[in-house]
Amino acid sequence: MEGPYIGQVKARILANAPGATILDLFSDAPAHNPKASAYLLAAYAGAFPAGTIFVAVVDPGVGGARAGIAMEAGGQWFVGPDNGLFEIAARRAGSTDLWELDYEPGSVSASFHGRDVFAPSAARLEIGSAPPGAVAVAGLDRQPDWPDDLAEIVYIDRFGNAITGMRGSFVKPSFALRVNHVYLDYAGVFSDVPKGTAFWYVNSNGLVEIAVNQGRAADMLDIEVGAGVWFGAQESGY
């Protein structure tokens, strides 16, 4: 998220919970893509302690019929739209408690629920209050067709590295990864391959990632968010 939006969300949190500590996790999550962000959020939330409150806003349906929710899962809180964004975090936590956030539609901006609904709801949790709403009986807007591990590119960082939604624990290092008809071998770290060589590895947050030693994988391989990846026994060789 660029421009003044993040600052406004932070200002609203601090107005209601002045002692809150706020960290930015992703300010450039894939636009209009709750599915991709669901896998990123589930992977990266694990580095934060119990009690952390995540305000997550990837919300192409803002102002529409989708609900706003607060979800407690694995000792952490997730506040944002009920559009699948929290599907993978909920699934991996096993059990969740849910609240549907309550607000008067005319009292908030129709297009900026991150600031006007989710930020103050998170601030309430920060100061020890219950979320403003009722316990959700029906539960999340679940996405049962989404796999536990997504064999797609879900994020491209500023170095041109392409992160997938697949955990490395489910992939054998002996496998070659195929993306855009190119086969890539596994390497443990960047320096294991020659400069300019593309490879796949397991990044520091446990996700399969495509990279180039001292280069940009997204540019070299013409990769975009949503591109599919496949694994197989074929070895590409360097």
Backbone hydrogen bonds in HBPLUS format (Angstrom, degrees):
<---DONOR---> <-ACCEPTOR-->    atom                        ^
c    i                          cat <-CA-CA->   ^        H-A-AA   ^      H-
h    n   atom  resd res      DA  || num        DHA   H-A  angle D-A-AA Bond
n    s   type  num  typ     dist DA aas  dist angle  dist       angle   num
A0008-GLN N   A0004-PRO O   3.16 MM   4  6.39 151.0  2.25 148.8 156.6     1
A0009-VAL N   A0005-TYR O   3.07 MM   4  6.40 155.2  2.13 152.9 159.6     2
A0010-LYS N   A0006-ILE O   2.95 MM   4  6.22 166.5  1.97 158.8 161.9     3
A0011-ALA N   A0007-GLY O   2.93 MM   4  6.07 156.5  1.98 144.8 151.8     4
A0012-ARG N   A0008-GLN O   3.05 MM   4  6.25 152.6  2.13 143.4 149.7     5
A0013-ILE N   A0009-VAL O   3.07 MM   4  6.40 156.3  2.13 148.9 155.3     6
A0014-LEU N   A0010-LYS O   2.93 MM   4  6.17 170.2  1.94 158.5 160.5     7
A0015-ALA N   A0011-ALA O   2.91 MM   4  6.02 140.9  2.06 140.5 151.2     8
A0016-ASN N   A0013-ILE O   3.09 MM   3  5.42 134.6  2.31 103.2 114.9     9
A0017-ALA N   A0013-ILE O   2.73 MM   4  5.84 136.7  1.92 148.4 162.9    10
A0020-ALA N   A0017-ALA O   3.00 MM   3  5.64 165.3  2.02 131.3 132.1    11
A0037-SER N   A0033-ASN O   3.30 MM   4  6.54 170.7  2.31 155.2 157.9    12
A0038-ALA N   A0034-PRO O   2.87 MM   4  5.96 135.2  2.07 142.5 153.8    13
A0038-ALA N   A0035-LYS O   3.16 MM   3  5.16 129.7  2.43  96.0 109.2    14
A0040-LEU N   A0036-ALA O   3.38 MM   4  6.73 157.8  2.44 145.3 151.6    15
A0041-LEU N   A0037-SER O   2.85 MM   4  5.93 172.1  1.86 155.1 157.3    16
A0042-ALA N   A0038-ALA O   3.19 MM   4  6.23 161.8  2.22 138.1 143.0    17
A0043-ALA N   A0039-TYR O   3.18 MM   4  6.25 153.9  2.25 141.0 147.4    18
A0044-TYR N   A0040-LEU O   2.96 MM   4  6.10 167.7  1.97 161.1 164.2    19
A0045-ALA N   A0041-LEU O   2.92 MM   4  5.70 146.2  2.03 147.9 154.6    20
A0047-ALA N   A0044-TYR O   3.36 MM   3  6.01 166.7  2.38 116.2 119.2    21
A0048-PHE N   A0045-ALA O   3.02 MM   3  5.64 167.8  2.04 122.8 126.7    22
A0052-THR N   A0049-PRO O   3.20 MM   3  5.95 152.5  2.28 139.2 140.6    23
A0051-GLY N   A0075-GLY O   2.65 MM  24  5.79 155.3  1.71 145.6 153.3    24
A0077-TRP N   A0052-THR O   2.88 MM  25  6.20 173.0  1.88 162.4 164.6    25
A0054-PHE N   A0077-TRP O   2.76 MM  23  5.98 170.0  1.77 144.5 147.1    26
A0079-VAL N   A0054-PHE O   2.78 MM  25  6.06 165.9  1.80 174.6 174.4    27
A0056-ALA N   A0079-VAL O   3.00 MM  23  6.20 158.8  2.04 159.4 166.4    28
A0062-VAL N   A0059-ASP O   3.15 MM   3  5.48 152.5  2.23 123.6 120.8    29
A0064-GLY N   A0061-GLY O   2.91 MM   3  5.44 155.0  1.97 144.8 146.4    30
A0082-ASP N   A0067-ALA O   2.83 MM  15  5.37 160.7  1.87 160.9 155.4    31
A0101-LEU N   A0068-GLY O   2.78 MM  33  5.33 155.6  1.84 137.5 144.2    32
A0069-ILE N   A0080-GLY O   2.84 MM  11  5.68 173.6  1.85 174.3 173.1    33
A0080-GLY N   A0069-ILE O   3.04 MM  11  5.68 161.3  2.08 158.4 164.2    34
A0070-ALA N   A0099-TRP O   2.97 MM  29  5.17 151.2  2.06 142.7 149.8    35
A0099-TRP N   A0070-ALA O   2.88 MM  29  5.17 144.8  2.01 152.4 161.1    36
A0071-MET N   A0078-PHE O   2.79 MM   7  5.06 157.5  1.84 145.5 153.4    37
A0078-PHE N   A0071-MET O   2.78 MM   7  5.06 145.6  1.90 143.0 154.3    38
A0072-GLU N   A0097-ASP O   2.83 MM  25  5.11 163.5  1.85 151.5 157.1    39
A0097-ASP N   A0072-GLU O   3.03 MM  25  5.11 151.9  2.11 140.7 149.1    40
A0073-ALA N   A0076-GLN O   2.83 MM   3  5.41 159.7  1.88 155.7 162.2    41
A0076-GLN N   A0073-ALA O   3.09 MM   3  5.41 164.4  2.11 113.8 118.6    42
A0087-GLU N   A0084-GLY O   3.04 MM   3  5.00 167.2  2.05 111.2 114.5    43
A0090-ALA N   A0086-PHE O   2.93 MM   4  6.01 159.9  1.97 153.4 159.2    44
A0091-ARG N   A0087-GLU O   2.95 MM   4  6.11 157.0  2.00 146.2 153.0    45
A0092-ARG N   A0088-ILE O   2.98 MM   4  6.12 162.4  2.01 150.8 154.4    46
A0093-ALA N   A0089-ALA O   3.05 MM   4  6.12 140.6  2.22 139.1 149.5    47
A0094-GLY N   A0090-ALA O   3.13 MM   4  6.31 139.3  2.30 143.7 153.0    48
A0136-ALA N   A0098-LEU O   2.94 MM  38  5.32 161.5  1.97 116.9 123.0    49
A0100-GLU N   A0134-ALA O   2.84 MM  34  5.61 157.6  1.89 170.6 168.1    50
A0134-ALA N   A0100-GLU O   3.30 MM  34  5.61 139.1  2.48 149.7 147.6    51
A0102-ASP N   A0132-PRO O   2.59 MM  30  5.64 169.1  1.60 157.1 153.4    52
A0107-SER N   A0104-GLU O   2.78 MM   3  5.35 159.8  1.82 124.5 131.6    53
A0116-ASP N   A0112-PHE O   3.12 MM   4  6.32 172.6  2.13 150.3 152.7    54
A0117-VAL N   A0113-HIS O   2.83 MM   4  4.83 154.4  1.89 128.2 132.2    55
A0118-PHE N   A0113-HIS O   2.83 MM   5  6.13 162.9  1.86 158.9 164.9    56
A0119-ALA N   A0114-GLY O   2.99 MM   5  5.94 137.8  2.18 138.8 150.3    57
A0121-SER N   A0117-VAL O   3.20 MM   4  6.20 147.6  2.31 139.5 148.9    58
A0122-ALA N   A0118-PHE O   2.92 MM   4  6.10 156.7  1.97 150.5 156.3    59
A0123-ALA N   A0119-ALA O   2.96 MM   4  6.22 152.3  2.04 149.0 157.4    60
A0124-ARG N   A0120-PRO O   3.06 MM   4  6.28 148.5  2.16 141.3 148.2    61
A0125-LEU N   A0121-SER O   3.27 MM   4  6.65 154.6  2.34 143.8 149.6    62
A0126-GLU N   A0122-ALA O   2.96 MM   4  6.26 151.8  2.04 147.4 155.8    63
A0127-ILE N   A0123-ALA O   3.11 MM   4  6.42 146.8  2.23 148.9 155.8    64
A0129-SER N   A0124-ARG O   2.83 MM   5  5.09 151.1  1.92 159.8 150.8    65
A0128-GLY N   A0125-LEU O   3.07 MM   3  5.06 158.5  2.12 103.5 109.6    66
A0133-GLY N   A0131-PRO O   2.95 MM   2  5.80 115.5  2.37 115.6  98.7    67
A0146-TRP N   A0143-GLN O   3.03 MM   3  5.70 165.2  2.05 122.4 127.2    68
A0150-LEU N   A0165-GLY O   2.91 MM  15  4.46 147.6  2.01 115.2 110.4    69
A0165-GLY N   A0150-LEU O   3.15 MM  15  4.46 124.1  2.48 154.8 157.4    70
A0229-VAL N   A0151-ALA O   3.04 MM  78  5.36 157.0  2.09 133.4 131.3    71
A0165-GLY N   A0152-GLU O   3.13 MM  13  6.07 134.9  2.34 156.5 169.1    72
A0153-ILE N   A0227-ALA O   2.85 MM  74  5.39 147.4  1.96 148.3 159.2    73
A0226-GLY N   A0153-ILE O   2.81 MM  73  5.17 160.8  1.85 137.9 144.0    74
A0154-VAL N   A0163-ILE O   2.75 MM   9  5.89 160.8  1.79 154.9 161.1    75
A0163-ILE N   A0155-TYR O   2.79 MM   8  5.20 162.0  1.82 163.6 167.5    76
A0157-ASP N   A0161-ASN O   3.02 MM   4  5.54 149.0  2.12 152.5 158.4    77
A0160-GLY N   A0157-ASP O   2.94 MM   3  5.42 164.1  1.96 118.3 122.7    78
A0218-ALA N   A0160-GLY O   2.88 MM  58  5.03 150.9  1.97 138.2 147.5    79
A0162-ALA N   A0210-ILE O   2.91 MM  48  5.04 161.9  1.95 150.2 154.1    80
A0210-ILE N   A0162-ALA O   2.78 MM  48  5.04 166.3  1.80 146.9 150.7    81
A0164-THR N   A0208-VAL O   2.88 MM  44  5.56 165.8  1.90 171.5 170.7    82
A0208-VAL N   A0166-MET O   2.83 MM  42  5.74 166.6  1.85 175.3 177.1    83
A0170-PHE N   A0167-ARG O   3.26 MM   3  6.02 169.7  2.27 119.1 122.3    84
A0168-GLY N   A0206-GLY O   2.84 MM  38  5.66 165.3  1.86 147.7 151.2    85
A0171-VAL N   A0168-GLY O   3.17 MM   3  5.37 168.0  2.18 116.0 116.6    86
A0175-PHE N   A0172-LYS O   2.98 MM   3  5.58 165.7  2.00 120.7 125.4    87
A0176-ALA N   A0232-GLY O   2.79 MM  56  5.51 156.1  1.85 162.1 167.5    88
A0232-GLY N   A0176-ALA O   3.00 MM  56  5.51 149.3  2.10 151.6 161.0    89
A0177-LEU N   A0184-LEU O   2.81 MM   7  5.07 157.7  1.85 153.0 154.5    90
A0184-LEU N   A0177-LEU O   2.65 MM   7  5.07 152.9  1.72 150.3 160.0    91
A0178-ARG N   A0230-TRP O   2.66 MM  52  5.06 158.7  1.71 152.9 158.2    92
A0230-TRP N   A0178-ARG O   2.99 MM  52  5.06 151.9  2.07 140.1 148.5    93
A0179-VAL N   A0182-VAL O   2.98 MM   3  5.40 153.9  2.05 148.5 153.1    94
A0182-VAL N   A0179-VAL O   3.00 MM   3  5.40 157.7  2.05 115.0 122.1    95
A0200-TRP N   A0185-ASP O   2.99 MM  15  6.19 156.4  2.05 146.1 150.1    96
A0187-ALA N   A0200-TRP O   2.99 MM  13  6.24 145.4  2.11 162.1 166.6    97
A0192-ASP N   A0189-VAL O   3.12 MM   3  5.62 162.2  2.15 114.9 120.3    98
A0193-VAL N   A0190-PHE O   3.24 MM   3  6.17 172.6  2.25 126.5 127.8    99
A0197-THR N   A0194-PRO O   3.08 MM   3  5.62 147.1  2.20 143.8 142.0   100
A0196-GLY N   A0213-ASN O   2.83 MM  17  5.30 172.6  1.84 149.4 151.7   101
A0213-ASN N   A0197-THR O   3.12 MM  16  5.72 156.4  2.18 147.7 147.3   102
A0199-PHE N   A0211-ALA O   2.94 MM  12  5.69 154.6  2.00 158.4 162.1   103
A0211-ALA N   A0199-PHE O   3.02 MM  12  5.69 166.5  2.03 157.7 161.9   104
A0201-TYR N   A0209-GLU O   2.97 MM   8  5.53 156.4  2.03 155.3 163.0   105
A0209-GLU N   A0201-TYR O   2.84 MM   8  5.53 163.7  1.87 165.9 168.3   106
A0203-ASN N   A0207-LEU O   2.85 MM   4  5.50 165.6  1.87 158.9 153.9   107
A0206-GLY N   A0203-ASN O   2.93 MM   3  5.34 161.4  1.97 121.7 121.9   108
A0215-GLY N   A0212-VAL O   3.21 MM   3  4.87 149.7  2.31 121.2 112.3   109
A0220-MET N   A0216-ARG O   2.98 MM   4  6.18 171.9  1.99 157.6 160.3   110
A0221-LEU N   A0217-ALA O   2.91 MM   4  5.78 163.8  1.94 153.0 156.2   111
A0223-ILE N   A0218-ALA O   2.92 MM   5  4.59 149.5  2.01 126.3 135.8   112
A0227-ALA N   A0224-GLU O   3.07 MM   3  5.76 160.3  2.11 141.7 142.4   113
